[in-house]
Amino acid sequence: MLENINKAREEWGGTLNVIDSWLAKRQKLVVLYCQLAGTSPAQQKKRELPSQKEMTIFCQTLLEYASTGHFGIYEQIILKCKLDGKENLKIAQELYSRITTTTDTALNFNDKYSENATDAALLDFDKDLSELGQLMEERFEREDQLLSVVMLHNTLA
């Protein structure tokens, strides 16, 4: 996931401050995800769940990232694609529709783990986090495709 962020930064970084900020939020989200998943050797040796504080910070970052996309970036892209023609608009709307399906999973994860996760919920944590990670990766790919559609023709207004 981090490699894809660097690729996106190379392609669209410096185009607009709003995109740079969004990609920085994406990187922060991925770093927190990796910490939560315990991908470092030290964390793998511990074999314990992250703290509630770590889960809460991740969930807040996840919601902030999703909100920035939905209420900032996507609206601008769709608007720009309307101006660029029907074909771009159709592609953008298709990608947007596929992105929004991942939002429900993010919201459900937040609801389950953001504050005072129950012992029963924690039994599903690894599975839920893995599923969320796969959907985040798909979402990032679609977001990058969405940016490609608009950036091929112009820049965002």
C-alpha positions in Angstrom: 0.0 0.0 0.0 2.8 2.4 0.8 4.4 1.8 -2.6 1.1 2.8 -4.3 1.0 6.0 -2.2 4.5 6.9 -3.5 3.4 6.2 -7.0 0.3 8.4 -6.6 2.5 11.2 -5.1 4.8 11.0 -8.1 1.9 11.2 -10.5 -0.3 13.9 -8.8 1.8 15.4 -6.1 2.3 19.1 -6.4 -0.8 19.4 -8.7 -3.0 20.9 -6.0 -2.7 21.4 -2.3 -5.9 19.5 -1.6 -4.6 16.4 -3.4 -1.3 16.7 -1.6 -3.1 16.9 1.7 -5.3 14.0 0.8 -2.4 11.8 -0.1 -0.6 12.7 3.1 -3.8 11.6 5.0 -3.7 8.4 3.0 -0.1 7.7 4.0 -0.9 8.4 7.7 -3.9 6.0 7.4 -1.7 3.2 5.9 1.0 3.7 8.5 -1.5 3.5 11.3 -3.1 0.4 9.6 0.3 -1.3 9.5 0.9 -0.5 13.2 -2.5 -1.9 14.1 -1.9 -5.0 12.1 1.3 -5.6 13.9 3.4 -5.9 10.9 6.7 -5.0 12.5 8.8 -7.9 13.9 8.6 -6.5 17.5 4.8 -6.4 17.3 4.6 -9.9 15.8 6.5 -11.3 18.7 4.1 -9.8 21.2 1.0 -11.3 19.6 -1.4 -9.0 21.4 -4.2 -6.8 20.3 -3.5 -3.1 19.9 -4.7 -0.8 22.7 -8.1 0.9 22.6 -6.3 4.2 22.2 -4.5 2.9 19.0 -7.8 1.6 17.6 -9.5 4.9 18.3 -6.8 6.9 16.6 -6.9 4.6 13.6 -10.7 4.9 13.4 -10.6 8.7 13.6 -8.0 8.8 10.8 -10.0 6.4 8.7 -13.2 8.5 9.0 -11.3 11.7 8.4 -9.7 10.2 5.2 -13.1 8.9 4.0 -14.8 12.2 4.7 -12.2 14.2 2.9 -12.7 12.1 -0.1 -16.5 12.1 -0.1 -17.0 15.8 0.9 -14.0 17.4 -0.8 -12.1 15.5 -3.5 -14.9 13.4 -5.1 -17.3 16.3 -5.4 -14.7 18.4 -7.2 -13.7 15.5 -9.5 -17.4 14.7 -10.5 -18.0 18.4 -11.1 -14.9 18.7 -13.3 -15.9 15.6 -15.2 -19.3 17.0 -15.9 -17.5 19.9 -17.6 -15.2 17.6 -19.5 -17.9 15.6 -21.2 -20.3 12.6 -20.8 -17.7 9.9 -21.2 -15.5 11.2 -18.3 -18.6 11.8 -16.2 -19.7 8.2 -16.8 -16.3 6.8 -15.8 -16.1 9.0 -12.8 -19.6 8.1 -11.6 -18.8 4.4 -12.0 -15.6 4.7 -10.0 -17.3 6.8 -7.4 -20.1 4.2 -7.0 -17.5 1.5 -6.5 -15.6 3.6 -4.0 -18.7 4.3 -1.9 -19.3 0.6 -1.3 -16.0 0.5 0.7 -17.2 3.3 2.9 -19.8 1.1 4.6 -17.1 -1.3 5.7 -15.0 1.5 7.1 -18.0 2.9 9.0 -18.8 -0.5 10.4 -15.2 -1.0 11.5 -15.3 2.4 13.2 -18.6 1.6 15.0 -17.3 -1.7 16.2 -13.8 -0.7 17.4 -13.5 3.1 17.8 -14.4 3.3 21.5 -14.7 0.6 24.1 -14.7 -2.4 21.8 -16.3 -5.4 23.5 -14.6 -8.6 24.2 -16.8 -10.3 21.7 -15.9 -7.7 19.0 -12.2 -8.2 19.7 -12.5 -11.9 18.7 -13.1 -10.7 15.1 -10.5 -8.0 15.1 -7.8 -9.7 13.0 -10.4 -10.8 10.4 -12.1 -7.4 10.3 -8.8 -5.6 10.0 -7.7 -7.8 7.2 -10.9 -7.3 5.3 -10.7 -3.6 5.8 -7.1 -3.6 4.6 -8.1 -5.3 1.4 -11.0 -2.9 0.8 -8.7 0.1 1.5 -6.3 -1.1 -1.1 -9.1 -1.5 -3.6 -10.4 2.0 -2.7 -7.0 3.6 -3.1 -6.7 2.0 -6.6 -10.2 3.4 -7.6 -9.4 6.8 -6.2 -6.2 6.9 -8.2 -8.2 5.9 -11.3 -10.6 8.7 -10.5 -7.8 11.2 -10.3 -6.4 9.9 -13.6 -9.7 10.6 -15.3 -9.8 14.2 -14.4 -6.0 14.8 -14.6 -5.8 13.5 -18.1 -7.9 16.4 -19.3 -7.3 19.2 -16.9 -6.7 20.0 -13.3 -9.3 20.4 -10.6 -10.9 23.8 -10.2 
